[in-house]
Amino acid sequence: MSNIAFIGLGIMGLPMAKNLVAAGHSVTGYNRSPQKVADLVAAGGSGAETVADAVADADIVVTMVPDSPDVEAVVTGADGVFANAKPGALWIDFSSIRPDVAARLAEEARTAGIRPLDAPVSGGEPGAVDGVLSIMVGGDTADFEAAESVFDAVGKTIVHVGPSGSGQTVKAANQLIVAVNIQALAEAVAFLEAYGVDTDAALRVLGGGLAGSKVLDQKGHKMLHRDFAPGFRLALHHKDLGIVTSAAREAGVVVPLGAAVAQLVAALVARGDGGLDHSGLFKLTTELAAPPAAAASGASASGA
């Protein structure tokens, strides 16, 4: 078992850190919100008041923060991971950030004597709580193998996908697929509700066929019950879709569906709904739909 510093105890990070404690690791957490550190301590971990203190004795440093600038802020500088972690320490970044930033920071880590892995995750809060996340890992094969005990404690599907930055590239593709699926599900639920069918029954049978997906399983009933408590916030998916559209443009790849959904997500975030779960795309979908009576009266008035 290892001494692990875990930086970033948010919706995903805290349950992941708790699972590492449960697996027998010694986990020291750091977070800007002291309450999250207290929650980790209550679960058997330890707390630190600074990043430097958290990583000082760590064999493995884990970061799980929202965006590229946040990762840079905690790993670089005099108080950051690179300046204070032990030479030879393993750094696992579970955050979802730009692939080019991940590759650049990996080089900086190696220069500092730190072994980097970019390892973004998929599965949302339920996957983090249950320790069954999908983890796509970029970095050296030997470092990937050295991190096995950490990955096994928090994930179920764990795949080494290539050199540094590759994990973030695969995560960007994941977020593209998830966003388009959520929007398609939102449109399907709105369609079902408009015709007054038993929506619970409809989702059950759809889930058993080719339309079935983890998105349908996890987000369908949130839409039916208008429960948009965040498991993965729209603001974060907005960030991820920005990564997708920017990287696709650089590669000369066309992502028309992804671009359209990115605009819908951007609209929700711009109006203040960024704190909702990404299933909140359903809200905008229903608001954009004209009620049947209004549509019929409009057609009659136009002489159609």
N, C-alpha and C positions, 0 to 999 in steps of 0.2 A: 504494500500500500504506500501511497505517496503523500508528501506534503504539497497541498494544492492551494494556490492563491486564486480566488474567484472574484473578478472585478466586473461588477454590473449585476445587481440582484433585482432585476425587473420582473415582469410577468413571466418571462421564460427563464431568466437566470436564477431566480430564487429556488424554484422547484428543481432545477438541474443541480444546483449546489447542494440541496438537501439530499438528492439521490446519491451524490458522491459521498456525503457523510454516511448515509445508510449502507453504502458499499464498503465502508471501513476506512476511507481516506480521511486524512486530517485536512480540513478545509478552513482557510481563513478568508473571510469575505470583506470586500470594500464596496461601498455604494454611497452616492451623494446623499441619499435619504437614510438617516441613522436607523429608522424603524425597520427597514429591510435587513440591516445588519443584525439588529436585535432578534428578528425572526429566525435568522440563520443560527445565531447563538443558542436560541431556545431549542433548535433541532439538533444541537450537539456540535455545531461548528464554533469558530472563533471569529472575532471581529478586529478590524484594523482601522485606524483613523486616516491613513494616507495610503496611496498606491505603493509608495516606497516601502512602508512598513509591511504591507501585505505580502510583497514579493520577496522580501529579504532572505527568507529561509526556504523558499518554495522550490521544489523539484520541477513542478509544472505550474505555469501561469495560464489561467483561462480568462479571456475577455468576452463579454457578452453585452455590448452597448449598441445604441441605435444606428449610428451612421459612420461614414468614413472619417469625418472630422473628430468624432468622439473617440474612435480607435486611435487616431494619431495623437490625440490629446493625452491618452493614458499610457501610450507606449514610448513617446518621445519626450525630450526635455530632461532637465536635471532630476525631476521627481518621478520620471516615468519608468516603465518596465525595463527598457533597454539599459538604462543607467544603473539600475538597482538590483536586477535579478542576478542570480549566480551564473557564472559562465557554464555553458552546457545545459542550462535549464530549457525545458520544452515550453514553447508558447503556442497555445491553441486558441485561435480566434473564432468563436462561434457566431460572431456578428455577421450581418449581411451587408457587405460594402462593395464598392466598385472593384472589379477585377484588377484594374491597373494599379489601384492604390494597394491592394493586397500583395501584388507582386513586388511593388517598390518597397513596402514595409518589410517584406520577407528578406529582401537583400540587406536592408538596414539592420534587421535582427541578426542575420548571419555575421555581419561586420562586427556586431557587438558580442558575438559569441553565443547567441541565442538560437535555438532550433525552431523554426516557424512552421506552423500548419494553419492554413485557412480552412475552416470546417463549419460553414454555415449549415443551419438545420431547417427541417421542415416538419410540421406536425402540430404547430400551434401550442397553446397552453395545455390542452389535454395530453398531447404527446410528451410535453416536458414533465408534467405531473406524473404520468405513468411510466416514464423512462423508455419510451418507444419511438423516439424521434428518428427521422431519416437524416443521415449525416453524409454530406458530400465533401470529400477531403482533398485539398491540394497540398503538395509538399513532397519531401523526400520519402521514399519507401521505408527506410529505416526509422525515420521519425514517426511515420504513421504506425508502424508496428510497435514502437515504444509507447504510443498513446492508447494502446488497446484497452487497458483497464479503465481508463476514463471514458472512452467511447462506449464501452459495454455497459457502464453504469447509467448512461443517459439516453442511449439509442438502441434501435433494433436493426435498422437497415443502414449499414456503415460501409461506404465504398470509397476507395482511393481512386480518384478520377484523373490524376495527372500532376504536373508540377505546380508550384506556387501560383495562385490566381485561378487555377482550374476549378476549385471548389466554388468560388464566387461566380464563375461563369455558369456552372450548372445550376446554382441557386437562382440566378437571374432567369434562366429558362424555366425553372420551377415556378417562379412568381408570375411569369407570363401565363403559363398554363392555368394556374390557380385563379388568377384574376379573370381570365376569359370564362372559365368554368363557373365562377361565382355569378358573373353577369348573365350567363346563359340560364343558370338556375333561377336567378331573380326574375328573368323574363318568363320562364316556364311557370313559376309559382303565380305570378300576376295573371298569366293566361288561364291557369286552372281556377283561380279565385273568381275571375270574371265570368266563368261558366257555372259557378256554384257547385262544383263537384266536391266530393269528400277528399280534401287535400291530404290528410294524413294517409288515407288509403292510396291515393295517387302516388305519393312519394314512396310508399312502401313497395308498390309494384314497379315503379320506375327504378328503384334501387336494386331490384333483382334482375334487371335486364342490362342491355348494353349502355343505357344512360346512367347506370349506377356508378358512383364514385365516392371517394372519401369526402369531397366537397359536398355532395348531396347528403351524405350521412351526418356530417358535422354542422352544416349550415342550413339545411332545409327547414328544420323545425325552429331554428332561430328566426328565420323569415316568417314562418307561419305565426309565431307568437310575438313577433316584433320585439324580440329580445336581442339587442345589439350591444350588450355588455362586452367589452373588448377581450377577445382571446388573442387577436392580432389586429392592431389598430389600423384604420384607414390611412392615417398619416404615415405609418411605416410602409404600407403597401404603395402609397404615393411615391415615397422615396425609392422603393425598389423598381417601380415601373419607370421612373426617371433613369435609373441605371440601365434597364432593358432597352428603352428607346434610344438612349445615347450610344450604347454599345452596338446596337443593331445598325445605327447610322454609320458608325465608324467602320463596321464590317461590310457595309453595302447590302445588308439584309433588310427585306421589307417585312414589317409586322403590322399589317393594317388592322387586324382585330385588337391586337395589343395596344396600338396607338389610340383606338377609339375608346377602349376601356380606361386607358390612362387618363383621357380627358374627363370621363365621367367621375373617376376617383378624384381628380384634381378639382372638379367643381364642388364635390362634397367637402373636401378639405378647405377650400376657399370660403365656403359659407359657414364654417365652424364645426363641421361634423367629423373632423379628423380623429377625435377620441373614440369614435364608435368602432365596433368590430367591422372587418371588411365585408361581412354579410350585409352591412348597412347600404351597400349598393342597391339593395331592394327598395330602400326608401325613395331614392331618386327615380328608380324604374317606375314605381307606382305613381309618383308625382307627375312624371312625363306623360303618362297614359291619360287620354281624355275619357271621362265617363261615357259609357255607351249612349246614354240619353243625349248628352251634349253632342256626341259625334253624329247621332241620327238627326238631331234638329239642325245641325250645321249643314248636313247633306241636303235636307229638305229645303233650307233657305237658299241654297245655291242652285236649286232646281235639278239636282241629281236624281 
